[in-house]
Amino acid sequence: MVAKAKVRPTTNNRSITIVDINSYVGDEIVLKGKFEMYHATEKSKKE
């Protein structure tokens, strides 16, 4: 199996990364998908 991944550039929202993934067995595509990864921006509060 061969997997190819490509990251899409996002200019309006830097907290999201979009990755397109295509997986192949030989010449036949077996998995195609779009994954969205969200970055946590939680800040700890000290009182």
HTML snippet that shows the backbone in 3Dmol.js (N, CA, C, O; Angstrom):
<script src="https://3Dmol.org/build/3Dmol-min.js"></script>
<div id="view" style="width:600px;height:400px;position:relative"></div>
<script>
const pdb = `
ATOM      1  N   MET A   1       0.839  -1.181   0.000  1.00  0.00           N
ATOM      2  CA  MET A   1       0.000   0.000   0.000  1.00  0.00           C
ATOM      3  C   MET A   1       0.882   1.240   0.000  1.00  0.00           C
ATOM      4  O   MET A   1       1.889   1.306   0.705  1.00  0.00           O
ATOM      5  N   VAL A   2       0.492   2.202  -0.788  1.00  0.00           N
ATOM      6  CA  VAL A   2       1.199   3.477  -0.867  1.00  0.00           C
ATOM      7  C   VAL A   2       0.223   4.572  -0.469  1.00  0.00           C
ATOM      8  O   VAL A   2      -0.905   4.610  -0.960  1.00  0.00           O
ATOM      9  N   ALA A   3       0.646   5.452   0.408  1.00  0.00           N
ATOM     10  CA  ALA A   3      -0.203   6.571   0.831  1.00  0.00           C
ATOM     11  C   ALA A   3       0.465   7.881   0.446  1.00  0.00           C
ATOM     12  O   ALA A   3       1.665   8.071   0.645  1.00  0.00           O
ATOM     13  N   LYS A   4      -0.341   8.779  -0.110  1.00  0.00           N
ATOM     14  CA  LYS A   4       0.148  10.109  -0.462  1.00  0.00           C
ATOM     15  C   LYS A   4      -0.685  11.130   0.299  1.00  0.00           C
ATOM     16  O   LYS A   4      -1.914  11.058   0.313  1.00  0.00           O
ATOM     17  N   ALA A   5      -0.015  12.068   0.922  1.00  0.00           N
ATOM     18  CA  ALA A   5      -0.716  13.098   1.691  1.00  0.00           C
ATOM     19  C   ALA A   5      -0.285  14.473   1.209  1.00  0.00           C
ATOM     20  O   ALA A   5       0.882  14.698   0.891  1.00  0.00           O
ATOM     21  N   LYS A   6      -1.242  15.387   1.160  1.00  0.00           N
ATOM     22  CA  LYS A   6      -0.966  16.753   0.731  1.00  0.00           C
ATOM     23  C   LYS A   6      -1.671  17.707   1.688  1.00  0.00           C
ATOM     24  O   LYS A   6      -2.864  17.561   1.956  1.00  0.00           O
ATOM     25  N   VAL A   7      -0.937  18.669   2.195  1.00  0.00           N
ATOM     26  CA  VAL A   7      -1.504  19.648   3.121  1.00  0.00           C
ATOM     27  C   VAL A   7      -2.010  20.842   2.321  1.00  0.00           C
ATOM     28  O   VAL A   7      -1.275  21.438   1.534  1.00  0.00           O
ATOM     29  N   ARG A   8      -3.278  21.178   2.538  1.00  0.00           N
ATOM     30  CA  ARG A   8      -3.851  22.346   1.866  1.00  0.00           C
ATOM     31  C   ARG A   8      -3.485  23.609   2.636  1.00  0.00           C
ATOM     32  O   ARG A   8      -3.540  23.622   3.866  1.00  0.00           O
ATOM     33  N   PRO A   9      -3.116  24.659   1.931  1.00  0.00           N
ATOM     34  CA  PRO A   9      -2.849  25.914   2.633  1.00  0.00           C
ATOM     35  C   PRO A   9      -4.156  26.576   3.070  1.00  0.00           C
ATOM     36  O   PRO A   9      -5.095  26.681   2.281  1.00  0.00           O
ATOM     37  N   THR A  10      -4.214  27.017   4.319  1.00  0.00           N
ATOM     38  CA  THR A  10      -5.381  27.749   4.812  1.00  0.00           C
ATOM     39  C   THR A  10      -4.906  29.120   5.246  1.00  0.00           C
ATOM     40  O   THR A  10      -4.093  29.245   6.162  1.00  0.00           O
ATOM     41  N   THR A  11      -5.414  30.145   4.587  1.00  0.00           N
ATOM     42  CA  THR A  11      -4.952  31.501   4.878  1.00  0.00           C
ATOM     43  C   THR A  11      -5.857  32.211   5.870  1.00  0.00           C
ATOM     44  O   THR A  11      -5.401  33.093   6.598  1.00  0.00           O
ATOM     45  N   ASN A  12      -7.147  31.837   5.912  1.00  0.00           N
ATOM     46  CA  ASN A  12      -8.065  32.581   6.770  1.00  0.00           C
ATOM     47  C   ASN A  12      -8.083  32.063   8.202  1.00  0.00           C
ATOM     48  O   ASN A  12      -8.431  32.814   9.114  1.00  0.00           O
ATOM     49  N   ASN A  13      -7.719  30.802   8.427  1.00  0.00           N
ATOM     50  CA  ASN A  13      -7.777  30.252   9.780  1.00  0.00           C
ATOM     51  C   ASN A  13      -6.544  29.391  10.004  1.00  0.00           C
ATOM     52  O   ASN A  13      -6.441  28.291   9.462  1.00  0.00           O
ATOM     53  N   ARG A  14      -5.616  29.892  10.798  1.00  0.00           N
ATOM     54  CA  ARG A  14      -4.363  29.169  11.014  1.00  0.00           C
ATOM     55  C   ARG A  14      -4.481  28.080  12.066  1.00  0.00           C
ATOM     56  O   ARG A  14      -3.522  27.340  12.288  1.00  0.00           O
ATOM     57  N   SER A  15      -5.633  27.961  12.723  1.00  0.00           N
ATOM     58  CA  SER A  15      -5.780  26.927  13.747  1.00  0.00           C
ATOM     59  C   SER A  15      -6.266  25.610  13.153  1.00  0.00           C
ATOM     60  O   SER A  15      -6.417  24.627  13.878  1.00  0.00           O
ATOM     61  N   ILE A  16      -6.511  25.578  11.847  1.00  0.00           N
ATOM     62  CA  ILE A  16      -6.978  24.354  11.186  1.00  0.00           C
ATOM     63  C   ILE A  16      -5.965  23.953  10.124  1.00  0.00           C
ATOM     64  O   ILE A  16      -5.517  24.788   9.339  1.00  0.00           O
ATOM     65  N   THR A  17      -5.606  22.674  10.101  1.00  0.00           N
ATOM     66  CA  THR A  17      -4.766  22.117   9.045  1.00  0.00           C
ATOM     67  C   THR A  17      -5.592  21.077   8.305  1.00  0.00           C
ATOM     68  O   THR A  17      -6.138  20.163   8.922  1.00  0.00           O
ATOM     69  N   ILE A  18      -5.690  21.210   6.983  1.00  0.00           N
ATOM     70  CA  ILE A  18      -6.461  20.269   6.169  1.00  0.00           C
ATOM     71  C   ILE A  18      -5.485  19.422   5.369  1.00  0.00           C
ATOM     72  O   ILE A  18      -4.610  19.948   4.680  1.00  0.00           O
ATOM     73  N   VAL A  19      -5.642  18.092   5.465  1.00  0.00           N
ATOM     74  CA  VAL A  19      -4.753  17.154   4.785  1.00  0.00           C
ATOM     75  C   VAL A  19      -5.590  16.263   3.879  1.00  0.00           C
ATOM     76  O   VAL A  19      -6.555  15.646   4.330  1.00  0.00           O
ATOM     77  N   ASP A  20      -5.222  16.194   2.602  1.00  0.00           N
ATOM     78  CA  ASP A  20      -5.848  15.269   1.660  1.00  0.00           C
ATOM     79  C   ASP A  20      -4.992  14.020   1.583  1.00  0.00           C
ATOM     80  O   ASP A  20      -3.780  14.111   1.390  1.00  0.00           O
ATOM     81  N   ILE A  21      -5.611  12.848   1.731  1.00  0.00           N
ATOM     82  CA  ILE A  21      -4.874  11.587   1.725  1.00  0.00           C
ATOM     83  C   ILE A  21      -5.445  10.660   0.661  1.00  0.00           C
ATOM     84  O   ILE A  21      -6.659  10.476   0.575  1.00  0.00           O
ATOM     85  N   ASN A  22      -4.567  10.079  -0.149  1.00  0.00           N
ATOM     86  CA  ASN A  22      -4.931   9.049  -1.119  1.00  0.00           C
ATOM     87  C   ASN A  22      -4.058   7.833  -0.864  1.00  0.00           C
ATOM     88  O   ASN A  22      -2.834   7.948  -0.800  1.00  0.00           O
ATOM     89  N   SER A  23      -4.684   6.659  -0.717  1.00  0.00           N
ATOM     90  CA  SER A  23      -3.936   5.414  -0.515  1.00  0.00           C
ATOM     91  C   SER A  23      -4.193   4.485  -1.691  1.00  0.00           C
ATOM     92  O   SER A  23      -5.328   4.349  -2.148  1.00  0.00           O
ATOM     93  N   TYR A  24      -3.147   3.853  -2.174  1.00  0.00           N
ATOM     94  CA  TYR A  24      -3.231   2.984  -3.344  1.00  0.00           C
ATOM     95  C   TYR A  24      -2.690   1.602  -3.022  1.00  0.00           C
ATOM     96  O   TYR A  24      -1.747   1.457  -2.245  1.00  0.00           O
ATOM     97  N   VAL A  25      -3.302   0.579  -3.632  1.00  0.00           N
ATOM     98  CA  VAL A  25      -2.716  -0.762  -3.692  1.00  0.00           C
ATOM     99  C   VAL A  25      -2.513  -1.025  -5.178  1.00  0.00           C
ATOM    100  O   VAL A  25      -3.478  -1.229  -5.916  1.00  0.00           O
ATOM    101  N   GLY A  26      -1.268  -1.021  -5.612  1.00  0.00           N
ATOM    102  CA  GLY A  26      -1.000  -1.085  -7.045  1.00  0.00           C
ATOM    103  C   GLY A  26      -1.469   0.208  -7.689  1.00  0.00           C
ATOM    104  O   GLY A  26      -1.031   1.292  -7.305  1.00  0.00           O
ATOM    105  N   ASP A  27      -2.366   0.097  -8.676  1.00  0.00           N
ATOM    106  CA  ASP A  27      -2.932   1.282  -9.317  1.00  0.00           C
ATOM    107  C   ASP A  27      -4.352   1.570  -8.839  1.00  0.00           C
ATOM    108  O   ASP A  27      -4.974   2.528  -9.298  1.00  0.00           O
ATOM    109  N   GLU A  28      -4.870   0.756  -7.928  1.00  0.00           N
ATOM    110  CA  GLU A  28      -6.253   0.914  -7.473  1.00  0.00           C
ATOM    111  C   GLU A  28      -6.295   1.737  -6.187  1.00  0.00           C
ATOM    112  O   GLU A  28      -5.591   1.436  -5.223  1.00  0.00           O
ATOM    113  N   ILE A  29      -7.122   2.770  -6.182  1.00  0.00           N
ATOM    114  CA  ILE A  29      -7.237   3.609  -4.983  1.00  0.00           C
ATOM    115  C   ILE A  29      -8.178   2.928  -3.996  1.00  0.00           C
ATOM    116  O   ILE A  29      -9.282   2.522  -4.358  1.00  0.00           O
ATOM    117  N   VAL A  30      -7.737   2.807  -2.756  1.00  0.00           N
ATOM    118  CA  VAL A  30      -8.534   2.110  -1.752  1.00  0.00           C
ATOM    119  C   VAL A  30      -9.010   3.040  -0.640  1.00  0.00           C
ATOM    120  O   VAL A  30      -9.957   2.711   0.074  1.00  0.00           O
ATOM    121  N   LEU A  31      -8.376   4.181  -0.485  1.00  0.00           N
ATOM    122  CA  LEU A  31      -8.797   5.126   0.551  1.00  0.00           C
ATOM    123  C   LEU A  31      -8.534   6.532   0.058  1.00  0.00           C
ATOM    124  O   LEU A  31      -7.429   6.865  -0.370  1.00  0.00           O
ATOM    125  N   LYS A  32      -9.568   7.349   0.127  1.00  0.00           N
ATOM    126  CA  LYS A  32      -9.429   8.749  -0.259  1.00  0.00           C
ATOM    127  C   LYS A  32     -10.176   9.562   0.780  1.00  0.00           C
ATOM    128  O   LYS A  32     -11.341   9.289   1.069  1.00  0.00           O
ATOM    129  N   GLY A  33      -9.517  10.549   1.335  1.00  0.00           N
ATOM    130  CA  GLY A  33     -10.204  11.311   2.364  1.00  0.00           C
ATOM    131  C   GLY A  33      -9.575  12.654   2.643  1.00  0.00           C
ATOM    132  O   GLY A  33      -8.449  12.948   2.241  1.00  0.00           O
ATOM    133  N   LYS A  34     -10.352  13.457   3.349  1.00  0.00           N
ATOM    134  CA  LYS A  34      -9.898  14.773   3.785  1.00  0.00           C
ATOM    135  C   LYS A  34      -9.954  14.789   5.305  1.00  0.00           C
ATOM    136  O   LYS A  34     -10.982  14.472   5.903  1.00  0.00           O
ATOM    137  N   PHE A  35      -8.855  15.155   5.915  1.00  0.00           N
ATOM    138  CA  PHE A  35      -8.779  15.198   7.368  1.00  0.00           C
ATOM    139  C   PHE A  35      -8.537  16.636   7.806  1.00  0.00           C
ATOM    140  O   PHE A  35      -7.671  17.324   7.266  1.00  0.00           O
ATOM    141  N   GLU A  36      -9.310  17.079   8.790  1.00  0.00           N
ATOM    142  CA  GLU A  36      -9.125  18.412   9.345  1.00  0.00           C
ATOM    143  C   GLU A  36      -8.564  18.274  10.753  1.00  0.00           C
ATOM    144  O   GLU A  36      -9.150  17.605  11.604  1.00  0.00           O
ATOM    145  N   MET A  37      -7.436  18.907  10.985  1.00  0.00           N
ATOM    146  CA  MET A  37      -6.805  18.859  12.299  1.00  0.00           C
ATOM    147  C   MET A  37      -6.922  20.238  12.938  1.00  0.00           C
ATOM    148  O   MET A  37      -6.546  21.247  12.341  1.00  0.00           O
ATOM    149  N   TYR A  38      -7.441  20.265  14.139  1.00  0.00           N
ATOM    150  CA  TYR A  38      -7.618  21.521  14.865  1.00  0.00           C
ATOM    151  C   TYR A  38      -6.552  21.630  15.947  1.00  0.00           C
ATOM    152  O   TYR A  38      -6.291  20.675  16.678  1.00  0.00           O
ATOM    153  N   HIS A  39      -5.950  22.790  16.037  1.00  0.00           N
ATOM    154  CA  HIS A  39      -4.892  23.022  17.013  1.00  0.00           C
ATOM    155  C   HIS A  39      -5.498  23.621  18.280  1.00  0.00           C
ATOM    156  O   HIS A  39      -6.248  24.595  18.217  1.00  0.00           O
ATOM    157  N   ALA A  40      -5.174  23.042  19.410  1.00  0.00           N
ATOM    158  CA  ALA A  40      -5.690  23.541  20.690  1.00  0.00           C
ATOM    159  C   ALA A  40      -4.979  24.836  21.062  1.00  0.00           C
ATOM    160  O   ALA A  40      -3.762  24.956  20.927  1.00  0.00           O
ATOM    161  N   THR A  41      -5.753  25.787  21.525  1.00  0.00           N
ATOM    162  CA  THR A  41      -5.177  27.069  21.937  1.00  0.00           C
ATOM    163  C   THR A  41      -5.572  27.384  23.372  1.00  0.00           C
ATOM    164  O   THR A  41      -5.788  28.543  23.727  1.00  0.00           O
ATOM    165  N   GLU A  42      -5.664  26.347  24.191  1.00  0.00           N
ATOM    166  CA  GLU A  42      -6.042  26.562  25.587  1.00  0.00           C
ATOM    167  C   GLU A  42      -4.865  27.158  26.357  1.00  0.00           C
ATOM    168  O   GLU A  42      -3.717  26.751  26.180  1.00  0.00           O
ATOM    169  N   LYS A  43      -5.174  28.125  27.208  1.00  0.00           N
ATOM    170  CA  LYS A  43      -4.145  28.752  28.039  1.00  0.00           C
ATOM    171  C   LYS A  43      -4.478  28.464  29.492  1.00  0.00           C
ATOM    172  O   LYS A  43      -5.634  28.559  29.906  1.00  0.00           O
ATOM    173  N   SER A  44      -3.477  28.118  30.248  1.00  0.00           N
ATOM    174  CA  SER A  44      -3.719  27.853  31.670  1.00  0.00           C
ATOM    175  C   SER A  44      -3.770  29.179  32.425  1.00  0.00           C
ATOM    176  O   SER A  44      -2.971  30.086  32.194  1.00  0.00           O
ATOM    177  N   LYS A  45      -4.738  29.256  33.334  1.00  0.00           N
ATOM    178  CA  LYS A  45      -4.933  30.470  34.124  1.00  0.00           C
ATOM    179  C   LYS A  45      -4.414  30.256  35.534  1.00  0.00           C
ATOM    180  O   LYS A  45      -4.794  29.287  36.191  1.00  0.00           O
ATOM    181  N   LYS A  46      -3.563  31.132  36.003  1.00  0.00           N
ATOM    182  CA  LYS A  46      -3.067  31.055  37.379  1.00  0.00           C
ATOM    183  C   LYS A  46      -3.720  32.165  38.183  1.00  0.00           C
ATOM    184  O   LYS A  46      -3.712  33.329  37.782  1.00  0.00           O
ATOM    185  N   GLU A  47      -4.285  31.789  39.325  1.00  0.00           N
ATOM    186  CA  GLU A  47      -4.944  32.788  40.170  1.00  0.00           C
ATOM    187  C   GLU A  47      -4.201  32.954  41.469  1.00  0.00           C
ATOM    188  O   GLU A  47      -4.605  33.754  42.313  1.00  0.00           O
TER     189      GLU A  47
END
`;
const viewer = $3Dmol.createViewer("view");
viewer.addModel(pdb, "pdb");
viewer.setStyle({}, {cartoon: {color: "spectrum"}});
viewer.zoomTo();
viewer.render();
</script>
